[in-house]
Amino acid sequence: MFGNVIKKMKMKIAINCRVLNKRHWWPKKYTLDFLKELINTDKHNTYVLCFDKKYNFEFKIPSNFQEKVLNQTNKFLYEYLSLPKYINKNEFDFYVSFEWTFAPYIKPKKITFINDLIYFEKWFKREYKFFDHIHHKIMLRLFLRLSYKVFAISEFTKSRASYFFWINNINVFHLWINNIEIDETKLDDILNKYWIKKPYICFIGSLSPRKNIERLILAFNNIKSKIPHNLYLVWGYSWNDNVVKKLINKSDKIFKLGFVEEKDLPYIYLWASILTYLSLYEWFWMPILEANTYYCPVLTSSSSSCPEIAWEWAYIINPYIQKEIEDGILNIIGNKILSEDLKYKWKENSKRFTANESVTKFINTINNG
């Protein structure tokens, strides 16, 4: 007697990997982390990783993963012409986008990851240049309507997406931390590399208005005579950041470091007295988890997704009240018990964000499609 053997059908999935060739920090990082975990987990389905130009992986790509370089570096021609043309000709079952891809005529089932919905928040100042802002508001709404499945990067983002778009096929896809091994003999060398002097407070992110850097700087300037710390701002400038740049240039204790190599970030967290992250609107900000992982106390915002990420293991304040920022900094620096408590409870927080759980959700969506 022969039983019925049902073989799981192999799916063919195209993934838009253009973000890996961009300078953007965390969207690029979480896409790469996702691909690493997917490669380790899914040995069954076939994936084609699509690029605008050649990208050199630092890890081995298995046989069920292929790379396709379309040699189109203009982002609009790539997203609207080259990529849809290639995908529609090659009979894919699914198309996956980690950043907004707006060509609605891509034929396969579309799986979209939602990151940032600030374009739709009427109460907030315009975050991006006028054309990008209008283009994204129109096309994102359409693309999401046509998506087979939507993954939101946080519960906060899911709630806002449901409110704006009236869609209910949204799953939460939390990010996670892949620890970088620390070589303690390099600690001083890394700080010297970036001209960082101890003790210090750090911020990691862009200087856009929603990051609330202006209030952080004003708060720091009010208390700088009470503490020996410098304030270091890590990462790039952004559009509409002239006020912040002027404030930085006026201070003798605030320094803009620019981009820092990813492998060096853990060392900056390790030595910092506080990571300050007081954003007014955030989708899911990795530095909060990273700082937890590398024993850095976190002072963060009570708005948007920040409390969701920080949970109970950060000092959370109202980001609109400058006095709360000042008191938060002074309390963490001045209270050794509080500082140590914030440093060493990180393990409880990190358990909530695992690669296996998130990637399994994604693979199940593919296999059940």
C-alpha positions as CSV (number, residue, x, y, z in Angstrom):
1,M,0.0,0.0,0.0
2,F,1.4,3.3,-1.0
3,G,0.6,6.5,0.9
4,N,0.0,9.8,-0.8
5,V,3.2,11.8,-0.7
6,I,2.6,15.5,-1.0
7,K,5.7,17.5,-1.9
8,K,5.9,21.1,-0.9
9,M,5.9,23.2,-4.0
10,K,9.0,25.2,-4.7
11,M,8.4,28.9,-5.0
12,K,10.4,31.3,-7.1
13,I,10.9,34.7,-5.4
14,A,12.5,37.9,-6.6
15,I,13.9,40.2,-4.0
16,N,14.7,43.9,-4.7
17,C,18.2,44.4,-3.2
18,R,19.0,47.8,-4.6
19,V,19.1,49.2,-1.0
20,L,22.4,47.2,-0.4
21,N,24.2,49.5,-2.9
22,K,22.9,52.7,-1.1
23,R,24.6,54.5,1.7
24,H,21.6,54.3,4.0
25,W,22.7,52.7,7.2
26,W,19.9,50.7,9.0
27,P,17.7,49.9,6.0
28,K,20.8,48.4,4.3
29,K,21.8,46.6,7.5
30,Y,18.5,45.0,8.3
31,T,18.1,43.9,4.6
32,L,21.5,42.3,4.8
33,D,20.8,40.6,8.2
34,F,17.5,39.3,6.8
35,L,19.2,37.8,3.8
36,K,21.8,36.1,6.0
37,E,19.1,34.5,8.1
38,L,17.0,33.6,5.1
39,I,20.0,31.9,3.4
40,N,20.6,29.9,6.6
41,T,16.9,28.9,7.0
42,D,15.3,28.3,3.6
43,K,17.0,25.6,1.6
44,H,13.9,24.8,-0.4
45,N,12.6,27.8,-2.4
46,T,14.5,29.6,-5.2
47,Y,15.4,33.3,-4.7
48,V,16.8,35.8,-7.2
49,L,18.4,38.8,-5.6
50,C,18.0,41.8,-8.0
51,F,20.5,44.7,-8.0
52,D,21.0,48.0,-9.9
53,K,24.7,47.3,-10.0
54,K,27.1,44.6,-8.7
55,Y,27.2,44.0,-5.0
56,N,29.9,42.0,-3.3
57,F,28.6,39.7,-0.5
58,E,30.9,38.9,2.3
59,F,29.4,35.5,2.8
60,K,28.7,32.6,0.6
61,I,25.5,32.5,-1.5
62,P,24.0,29.0,-1.8
63,S,22.8,27.4,-5.1
64,N,19.1,28.2,-4.4
65,F,20.0,31.9,-4.3
66,Q,21.0,33.7,-7.5
67,E,22.1,37.3,-8.2
68,K,20.8,39.4,-11.1
69,V,22.5,42.7,-11.9
70,L,20.3,44.9,-14.1
71,N,23.0,47.6,-14.7
72,Q,20.6,50.5,-14.2
73,T,21.8,53.0,-11.6
74,N,19.0,55.6,-12.2
75,K,16.6,54.7,-9.4
76,F,13.4,55.6,-11.2
77,L,14.4,53.7,-14.4
78,Y,15.4,50.8,-12.3
79,E,12.2,50.7,-10.2
80,Y,9.8,51.6,-13.0
81,L,11.3,50.0,-16.0
82,S,14.3,47.6,-15.7
83,L,13.1,45.7,-12.6
84,P,9.4,45.2,-13.6
85,K,10.4,44.2,-17.1
86,Y,12.8,41.5,-15.8
87,I,10.4,40.2,-13.2
88,N,7.4,40.0,-15.5
89,K,9.3,38.1,-18.1
90,N,10.6,35.4,-15.7
91,E,7.5,33.9,-14.1
92,F,8.2,34.6,-10.4
93,D,5.7,33.6,-7.7
94,F,6.5,36.5,-5.4
95,Y,8.2,39.9,-5.5
96,V,9.6,41.2,-2.2
97,S,10.5,44.8,-1.5
98,F,12.3,46.1,1.6
99,E,12.2,49.7,0.5
100,W,9.4,51.4,-1.4
101,T,9.1,50.0,-5.0
102,F,6.3,51.7,-6.7
103,A,5.8,50.0,-10.1
104,P,2.2,48.7,-9.7
105,Y,2.4,46.6,-12.8
106,I,4.8,44.0,-11.3
107,K,2.8,40.8,-11.9
108,P,3.8,38.3,-9.1
109,K,2.3,38.5,-5.6
110,K,3.9,41.5,-3.9
111,I,5.2,41.3,-0.4
112,T,6.0,44.7,1.0
113,F,7.9,45.8,4.1
114,I,6.7,49.1,5.6
115,N,9.4,51.1,7.3
116,D,8.6,54.8,7.5
117,L,5.1,56.4,7.1
118,I,6.0,60.0,8.0
119,Y,5.0,61.1,4.5
120,F,1.4,60.7,5.7
121,E,1.5,62.3,9.1
122,K,-0.2,65.7,8.6
123,W,1.0,67.1,11.9
124,F,4.7,66.8,11.0
125,K,6.9,69.1,9.0
126,R,7.7,67.7,5.5
127,E,10.6,65.3,6.0
128,Y,11.9,65.0,2.5
129,K,12.2,67.0,-0.7
130,F,9.0,68.1,-2.3
131,F,9.0,65.7,-5.3
132,D,10.0,62.7,-3.1
133,H,7.3,63.5,-0.6
134,I,4.5,63.8,-3.2
135,H,5.7,60.8,-5.2
136,H,5.8,58.5,-2.2
137,K,2.4,59.6,-0.9
138,I,0.7,58.7,-4.1
139,M,2.6,55.6,-5.2
140,L,3.0,54.0,-1.8
141,R,-0.7,54.0,-1.2
142,L,-1.3,52.3,-4.5
143,F,1.5,49.7,-4.1
144,L,0.2,48.7,-0.7
145,R,-3.3,48.3,-2.0
146,L,-1.9,45.8,-4.6
147,S,0.3,43.9,-2.1
148,Y,-0.5,40.3,-1.3
149,K,1.1,40.6,2.2
150,V,2.4,43.6,4.1
151,F,5.0,43.3,6.9
152,A,5.3,46.3,9.3
153,I,8.6,46.8,11.1
154,S,6.9,47.5,14.4
155,E,3.5,47.5,16.1
156,F,3.5,51.2,15.9
157,T,4.0,51.2,12.2
158,K,1.3,48.5,11.8
159,S,-1.2,50.7,13.7
160,R,-0.4,53.7,11.5
161,A,-0.5,51.7,8.3
162,S,-3.9,50.3,9.3
163,Y,-5.1,53.8,10.0
164,F,-3.9,55.4,6.8
165,F,-4.6,52.6,4.3
166,W,-7.5,50.6,5.8
167,I,-5.6,47.3,5.1
168,N,-5.7,44.4,7.5
169,N,-3.2,41.9,6.0
170,I,-0.3,43.3,8.0
171,N,2.1,41.2,10.1
172,V,4.8,42.6,12.4
173,F,8.3,41.8,11.4
174,H,10.6,42.9,14.2
175,L,14.3,43.4,13.6
176,W,17.0,41.8,15.7
177,I,20.6,42.3,16.7
178,N,23.5,40.3,15.3
179,N,26.3,40.8,17.8
180,I,29.7,42.0,16.6
181,E,32.6,40.4,18.6
182,I,34.4,42.9,20.7
183,D,38.2,43.0,20.9
184,E,38.9,44.9,24.1
185,T,42.4,45.7,23.1
186,K,41.0,47.9,20.4
187,L,38.8,50.1,22.5
188,D,41.2,53.0,22.8
189,D,42.3,52.8,19.2
190,I,38.7,53.0,17.9
191,L,38.0,56.1,20.0
192,N,41.2,57.7,18.9
193,K,40.3,57.0,15.3
194,Y,37.3,59.2,15.6
195,W,38.8,61.8,18.0
196,I,36.4,60.8,20.7
197,K,37.3,61.9,24.3
198,K,35.9,60.2,27.4
199,P,33.5,60.7,29.1
200,Y,30.9,61.3,26.5
201,I,27.2,61.0,25.5
202,C,26.3,59.9,22.0
203,F,23.5,60.2,19.5
204,I,23.3,58.0,16.4
205,G,21.1,59.0,13.5
206,S,20.4,61.7,10.9
207,L,19.9,65.3,11.9
208,S,16.4,65.7,10.4
209,P,13.9,67.7,12.5
210,R,12.0,64.7,13.7
211,K,15.1,63.3,15.4
212,N,14.7,66.2,18.0
213,I,18.4,67.1,17.9
214,E,17.7,70.8,18.5
215,R,16.1,70.1,21.9
216,L,18.9,67.6,22.7
217,I,21.5,70.3,22.0
218,L,19.7,73.0,23.9
219,A,19.3,70.6,26.9
220,F,22.9,69.6,26.8
221,N,24.1,73.2,26.6
222,N,22.0,74.0,29.7
223,I,23.7,71.3,31.8
224,K,27.2,71.0,30.2
225,S,28.8,73.0,33.1
226,K,27.5,70.3,35.5
227,I,29.1,67.3,33.8
228,P,32.5,66.6,32.2
229,H,31.0,65.0,29.1
230,N,31.1,65.8,25.4
231,L,28.2,65.1,23.1
232,Y,29.0,63.2,19.9
233,L,26.6,63.0,17.0
234,V,27.2,60.0,14.8
235,W,25.9,59.7,11.2
236,G,25.1,62.0,8.4
237,Y,23.4,65.3,7.7
238,S,20.0,65.4,6.2
239,W,17.7,67.6,4.4
240,N,16.3,70.6,6.4
241,D,19.0,70.5,9.1
242,N,20.4,74.0,8.9
243,V,19.3,75.0,12.4
244,V,21.0,72.0,14.0
245,K,24.2,72.6,12.1
246,K,24.4,76.1,13.3
247,L,23.9,75.0,16.9
248,I,26.7,72.4,16.6
249,N,29.1,74.9,15.1
250,K,28.5,77.3,18.1
251,S,29.4,74.7,20.8
252,D,32.8,73.6,22.0
253,K,31.5,70.4,23.5
254,I,29.3,69.0,20.7
255,F,30.9,67.2,17.7
256,K,29.6,65.8,14.5
257,L,31.4,62.6,13.7
258,G,29.7,61.7,10.4
259,F,29.5,58.1,9.2
260,V,31.2,55.5,11.4
261,E,32.1,52.0,10.2
262,E,29.5,49.5,11.4
263,K,32.3,47.3,13.0
264,D,33.3,50.3,15.1
265,L,29.9,51.2,16.5
266,P,30.0,48.6,19.4
267,Y,33.1,50.3,20.7
268,I,31.4,53.7,20.7
269,Y,28.4,52.2,22.6
270,L,30.7,50.5,25.1
271,W,32.4,53.6,26.2
272,A,29.4,56.0,26.1
273,S,27.8,57.1,29.4
274,I,24.4,57.4,27.6
275,L,22.9,56.8,24.1
276,T,20.4,59.7,23.7
277,Y,17.6,58.9,21.2
278,L,14.7,61.3,21.6
279,S,13.0,61.0,18.2
280,L,9.5,62.5,17.8
281,Y,8.6,59.9,15.2
282,E,10.3,56.6,14.6
283,W,9.5,53.3,12.8
284,F,12.0,51.0,14.5
285,W,15.4,52.4,15.6
286,M,18.1,49.8,15.8
287,P,20.6,51.9,18.0
288,I,18.3,51.4,21.0
289,L,18.7,47.7,20.8
290,E,22.4,47.9,19.8
291,A,23.1,50.2,22.8
292,N,21.3,47.7,25.1
293,T,23.5,44.9,23.6
294,Y,26.7,46.7,24.3
295,Y,26.0,47.8,27.9
296,C,25.2,51.4,27.1
297,P,22.4,53.1,29.1
298,V,19.6,54.5,26.8
299,L,17.7,57.7,27.3
300,T,14.8,57.6,24.8
301,S,11.5,59.1,23.8
302,S,8.0,58.2,24.9
303,S,6.7,58.7,21.3
304,S,6.0,56.4,18.3
305,S,7.9,53.0,18.4
306,C,10.7,54.0,20.9
307,P,8.9,52.6,24.0
308,E,8.0,49.5,22.0
309,I,11.7,48.8,21.3
310,A,13.1,50.0,24.6
311,W,10.5,48.3,26.8
312,E,11.4,48.6,30.5
313,W,15.2,48.7,29.9
314,A,15.6,52.4,29.1
315,Y,15.0,55.8,30.7
316,I,12.0,57.1,28.9
317,I,11.0,60.8,28.8
318,N,8.6,63.1,27.0
319,P,10.8,64.3,24.1
320,Y,8.9,67.6,23.8
321,I,9.9,68.8,27.3
322,Q,13.5,70.1,27.4
323,K,13.7,69.9,31.2
324,E,12.9,66.2,31.1
325,I,15.8,65.7,28.7
326,E,18.1,67.6,31.0
327,D,17.0,65.7,34.1
328,G,17.3,62.4,32.3
329,I,20.9,63.0,31.4
330,L,21.8,64.2,34.9
331,N,20.0,61.3,36.6
332,I,21.7,58.6,34.6
333,I,25.1,60.2,34.9
334,G,24.7,61.0,38.6
335,N,23.1,57.8,39.8
336,K,25.5,54.9,39.5
337,I,22.8,52.3,40.6
338,L,20.4,53.5,37.9
339,S,23.2,53.5,35.2
340,E,24.3,50.0,36.1
341,D,20.7,48.8,36.1
342,L,20.1,50.2,32.6
343,K,23.3,48.6,31.4
344,Y,22.8,45.0,32.6
345,K,19.2,44.3,32.0
346,W,19.6,44.3,28.2
347,K,19.4,40.5,27.9
348,E,15.7,40.6,28.9
349,N,15.0,43.1,26.2
350,S,17.0,41.4,23.4
351,K,15.0,38.1,23.9
352,R,12.0,39.8,22.5
353,F,13.6,40.3,19.1
354,T,14.8,37.1,17.4
355,A,15.8,36.4,13.8
356,N,14.2,33.0,13.7
357,E,10.8,34.2,14.7
358,S,10.7,37.0,12.1
359,V,12.2,35.0,9.2
360,T,9.9,32.1,9.9
361,K,6.9,34.4,9.5
362,F,8.2,35.4,6.1
363,I,8.9,31.8,4.9
364,N,5.5,30.7,6.1
365,T,3.9,33.4,4.0
366,I,5.9,32.2,0.9
367,N,5.1,28.5,1.5
368,N,1.4,29.2,2.1
369,G,1.1,31.4,-1.0
